[in-house]
Amino acid sequence: MAAPRPPVFLLPILLMPAGALPASAATCADQPVAARGEPSRYEALAKASARGNWRAKVRALPTLGAAYANFNKALGADYRCSEDAGQHVCTAVGHPCRD
């Protein structure tokens, strides 16, 4: 018994070499950007403040600008948080990227 054949509409994809598949290549900054947020009783609010300051800082950089200011697209995006006397302070860090 012969193996089932794939539907005709899939043949161009199946015959394409793996290296030829389209890739969405992002352009990222060489250096990470870090921005400190305002202290808050709640870590989530401290992170939101840091993220907002990170976006503002990236938008203000003449070599980057608004196209790079999406923290969710940043390479290695992360937070560094600490707590002292019930106040959380976070810094958002990441390499800004654009599509």
TIZALO-81906 format. One line per field, with one value per residue: residue number from 1; x, y, z of N, C-alpha, C in turn. Coordinates in steps of 0.05 Angstrom, whole numbers. Layout:
num	NUM ...
n.x	X ...
n.y	Y ...
n.z	Z ...
ca.x	X ...
ca.y	Y ...
ca.z	Z ...
c.x	X ...
c.y	Y ...
c.z	Z ...
This chain:
num	1 2 3 4 5 6 7 8 9 10 11 12 13 14 15 16 17 18 19 20 21 22 23 24 25 26 27 28 29 30 31 32 33 34 35 36 37 38 39 40 41 42 43 44 45 46 47 48 49 50 51 52 53 54 55 56 57 58 59 60 61 62 63 64 65 66 67 68 69 70 71 72 73 74 75 76 77 78 79 80 81 82 83 84 85 86 87 88 89 90 91 92 93 94 95 96 97 98 99
n.x	17 12 41 0 -15 4 -42 -51 -46 -8 41 79 99 120 161 196 261 286 316 295 248 206 228 216 254 278 302 349 374 443 460 433 376 361 313 289 234 180 175 131 77 61 87 73 54 101 132 102 110 165 168 139 173 217 199 190 242 268 239 257 310 354 374 340 279 206 192 221 202 171 164 151 172 226 292 312 282 269 258 288 279 271 257 243 228 173 164 166 215 229 269 267 295 324 342 323 278 254 205
n.y	-23 44 105 158 215 284 340 378 434 440 426 465 487 443 427 469 490 488 533 572 590 644 692 731 782 819 885 905 946 958 964 953 985 1018 1034 1065 1058 1090 1085 1038 1009 962 911 901 951 981 956 970 1025 1028 1005 1042 1087 1066 1061 1115 1135 1107 1126 1179 1176 1195 1159 1116 1120 1122 1076 1035 1030 991 952 898 876 880 854 806 829 849 854 886 883 909 911 954 974 964 985 976 978 981 967 971 933 923 906 950 936 934 916
n.z	0 -17 9 35 -6 -1 2 -59 -54 -14 -35 -57 -9 19 -16 -13 5 73 90 59 78 98 145 202 214 265 280 324 379 394 446 512 542 602 652 709 752 789 861 893 931 910 871 817 800 806 767 721 721 713 662 631 636 611 558 546 550 509 464 465 450 399 361 361 376 368 340 363 414 441 494 498 452 459 462 507 548 614 685 741 806 872 943 996 1059 1051 1001 932 881 814 757 688 636 572 504 456 402 334 284
ca.x	0 28 36 -19 -2 -6 -59 -36 -40 15 66 100 111 135 184 214 282 282 328 281 223 209 233 212 279 276 326 352 396 467 462 407 366 350 299 279 206 174 169 103 71 55 108 61 54 129 141 89 123 192 163 132 197 234 188 195 271 274 228 273 337 353 381 320 253 181 191 234 193 153 179 145 189 254 308 321 267 266 257 304 263 279 237 254 208 147 163 179 226 237 282 262 320 322 352 299 276 231 201
ca.y	0 68 126 178 238 309 356 392 461 440 418 486 491 419 426 491 484 499 559 592 599 672 696 759 790 844 901 912 964 944 966 953 1010 1013 1057 1060 1067 1102 1066 1032 988 938 905 904 980 989 946 986 1051 1024 999 1067 1103 1054 1069 1144 1138 1097 1146 1203 1171 1202 1136 1096 1132 1109 1049 1016 1035 970 935 870 868 884 830 803 847 838 874 883 895 907 920 966 987 961 998 962 995 964 978 955 931 907 917 958 924 940 896
ca.z	0 -20 29 26 -18 11 -16 -79 -46 4 -48 -57 18 25 -33 -9 24 99 91 42 91 106 174 210 227 279 282 352 387 403 475 526 554 629 663 736 757 815 882 897 950 894 851 790 794 803 740 701 721 700 634 619 635 591 532 543 546 482 445 466 439 370 343 363 371 374 327 381 442 451 513 492 430 467 465 535 566 641 707 765 827 900 962 1020 1076 1040 975 910 861 792 733 664 620 548 479 440 376 317 263
c.x	18 21 17 -4 -13 -24 -42 -29 -16 41 86 114 129 160 204 236 278 293 313 255 227 212 228 237 275 303 327 376 419 469 435 401 354 336 286 251 204 168 139 100 68 76 97 61 83 140 128 102 150 188 156 156 216 225 194 225 279 264 245 301 336 359 360 292 230 180 203 222 172 169 175 162 219 267 318 307 263 265 277 290 276 257 251 232 180 143 179 190 237 251 276 287 314 334 327 301 252 229 216
c.y	25 88 146 203 263 324 373 420 463 434 440 490 467 417 448 484 499 528 581 601 628 674 726 767 818 859 911 930 947 943 965 981 1002 1038 1049 1072 1080 1081 1062 1010 961 935 909 934 991 980 963 1014 1049 1020 1025 1086 1092 1062 1098 1149 1129 1116 1171 1200 1177 1178 1115 1108 1113 1080 1027 1015 1014 951 906 859 869 856 829 821 834 861 866 898 891 918 931 981 986 974 982 983 976 981 959 956 915 921 924 946 935 918 904
c.z	0 2 18 15 -4 -8 -35 -69 -26 -10 -50 -30 25 8 -29 11 51 101 76 55 101 136 180 226 240 279 311 357 397 433 488 537 581 639 689 738 784 836 885 918 935 872 822 782 790 776 718 698 707 670 619 616 614 563 526 537 518 460 443 454 409 352 343 357 376 362 345 409 452 468 508 469 436 471 494 555 593 661 729 787 855 918 987 1035 1063 1013 954 891 839 770 710 646 595 524 462 412 361 296 238
